[in-house]
Amino acid sequence: MKIEVAKHAGHCFGVKAAIQKAFETAKKYQASVYTLGPIIHNPQVVQELEKAGVKAVKNLSEITQGVIIIRSHGVSPEVIEAAKVGGLTVVNATCPFVQRAQNLAQELVKEGYDLVLVGDADHPEVEGIVGTVNGAAIVVSDAGQAMALPERKQYGVIAQTTQSLENLQAVVCALLTRTHALKVFNTICNATTDLQAETRFLAGRVDVMLVVGGRNSANTTRLAVICREAGIPTHQIETGEEIHSEWFQGKEHIGVTAGTSTPERIIQSIVNKLTELGGEL
């Protein structure tokens, strides 16, 4: 039974930087260090940070002093200002790709474009981008929602960084029928695009796929969708303890991919578990 792991699986640059900054902040300040929401959507990493003294909170109202780390998903400028006014020290660990999307959103609105943001309206990253333009953004999840938009003189388009390129392209094609002028910026993370493409290729050559990552991770869920669209049996897991040997009965080739919030050690633990079940790299 062959095991094949996607080469780009696991932590991307932005996630690595955010986690490193969180640990460095904990070491520097020793106590009263918080993240506004989990630093990334991976329970194991969040638990490790808690052991190091970094606690995740849902709202600024939960704390009155100390250091607040802005996670990789980013937040609106109003949230950062509120933290400073409240006397908190702010450490910004927003992913550079997310910051770019925020900046472009502001530019498009200033230029007079009706802003369309392709993504999940309930995702923290999307909420943060919408906040940077004071709510002046229309969030659509797919081409169907884009087709339902009213006709406008000019639309500007950006995307949640974990969106698929195919979905962004479909939305753009739909908007071409709703406006006379369209300005589009591809704000999808390069690491996300590469990993999705590699996962799609891998799913086409194996008998079963394991997708490793937090269940609340948008990019991990997207990888699982890509695998299932390829018609391959797919199991989304967080740790090796969730693996069942019967998944691999009669299978000769196992593919493994992982979301950008998944640490290398967890990917390796999955490989070790598969090796125990008779798999070989």
C-alpha positions, 0 to 999 in steps of 0.5 A: 500500500503506497502512501503519497503526501502532497508536497505543499501540504501543511503550514504556509508562510502566513500561518508559520509567521503568525504562530511564531509571532504568538510564541515570541510574544508569550515569551516576551510578555510572560503573562496576560497574552491573548489572541482575538479568536484562535490564532489559526483553525487548528485545535492542536496548535491552539492548545500548545499556545495555551500551554505557553500562556496565550489564551484565545478570547472571542471579544475584547470585552473579555480582557482589560489589560495585557497583549492582544494578538490579531490572528492571521485572518485579520480584523477591521481597523475599528477593532484594532483602534478599540484595543488600543483605546482600551489600553491593550498592546496590539501585536498584528499577526495578520497574514500578508495576503489578507492585508493585501486583500484589505488594502485592495478593498479600500482602494476599490471603494475609494475609486468608486467601484461597487465592491464584490467580495467572493467568499464565506460571509461568516468567515473571520477573514471576510468579516475583517475585510468588510470591516475595512470598508465600513461594510461597503462590500457585497459578499457572494459565495458563488456565481449564482449569487453574483448573477442575482446582483443588480446591474451597476456601472462598475464592479470591483472584485476581490476574493477570500484568500482561501477561495478556489480560482475556479470559483472566483473565475465563475463569479467574474464571468457572471458579473460580466453580465451585470456591469459595463466595467469590471476591475478584478484582483486575484487575492487568493493566496499563492500557497492555497492555489498551489495546494489545491492544484496539487491536491486535485492532481493527487486525488486523480491518481490514488484510491483514497484521500486523507485530508488533514486539518481543523474542521473549522478551517476553510482551506482544509474543507475546500481541499476535502471538497476538491477530493470528493469532486474528483470522485475519490473516497475522502476522509477529513481528519484532525489527528491519526487517532481518527483513522480507521483501518477499514478505509484502506481495505482493497486500496493500493494507493493512499493520498494525504494532503493537509490544510495550511493551518496543519503543523508538519508534525501532525502530518508526520503522525498521520504518515506514521499511523499509515505505516503501522497499517502497512503503508509505505512511502 
